Amino acid sequence: MREMLASDLAAVTHDPMRLAQPVLPQDPKYPGRIRIGPDWFALCGNWLAEWERTGDAKWRDRIVAGVDAILAMPYWIRSGVRAGLNPDIGDGKIGPLKGGGSMTVGYDPATGKLFPIPDPLAHQQVPVNYNLSTIQGGAEVMFELIPLLGRADWAKAWLQYCRLGDAPAEVLDQDRITGTEGADARYVEPAQGGPRLAAYAYAQTKNPAYAKRAIASLAPRGRGAQNQQLIAGPESLNPVHEALGVSTNDAAQASLTAIEILELCADALPNEAPPPPRTHRADDAVVGIERPGAYFSSLKISILFAPSERR
């Protein structure tokens, strides 16, 4: 496991964004480039584990170096670039990057410090909603790190990220003052990582709007294996029913989301399961409640919405 403590050196050698966002001539040059999420979040997980195993403060200090750098950036955790040298555009043109932009920053493996890289069109960092930032373990690392680190300023920044993952720049600026923007959960990240972030926001604030946003994601994910198709003949060694549109990625993300919402929103869960839908879509998600043989039976799904005395 300790080999992973040097994984940041591999990230420097092999820039994670070398293909999707090649370095521009005008970009400031640092020893390496990584993304705040998912790359730095993952590195924090490695350093956090070693800090916990050994008590050696140097690993905590590496995390703190990144925390301090992010807090100095204009949009905290959402600081990044929306435009870049997108290979899909071709002809060396600068345009929108995939995934809503990238939280790309400079990185120095000697110190753990992060450095801002400006958006090539805005000439400064801009707020980014990057769809991969927290779904590869980043959210879970931060959930654990926040209380262990004991930094109120970092806890505030992370809670803002959970609440305002899709907010525009002016809302983020105002929230630095008020800390209450988006109280109706309108700015929670709309991508698949959003519900668990909303659940964390509810656990911290007890604002029911965040619980409602999180719990609402469980209902559509409870209908997924409805449209099964028999795969046989030359397409399969043995006949098998396959739920079209259900992917390994969706199964993993839906499972993590359900586990975390059930814990973080435990005191806000409804007492009854939502009514079954009138129609079924093959691409909804990973679990079904009406069809025999689906991932969860009606009984198992009902546990998700059980009254508090049964939990």
Secondary structure, DSSP 8 states (H G I E B T S, - for coil): -GGGGGHHHHHHHS-TTTTTS---TTS---SEEEEIIIIIHHHHHHHHHHHHHH--HHHHHHHHHHHHHHHTSTTGGGEEBSEEE-TTT-TT-EEE-GGG-B-EEEEETTTTEEE----TTTSS-EE---TTSSTTTHHHHHHHHHHHHT-HHHHHHHHHHHH-TT--HHHHHHHHHHS-TTTTSTTS--STTHHHHHHHHHHHH--HHHHHHHHHTTTGGGSTT-SEEEE-GGG-SS-EEEETT--HHHHHHHHHHHHHHHHHTGGG--SS-----SS--TTS-S--SSSTTSSS-HHHHHHHT--GGG-
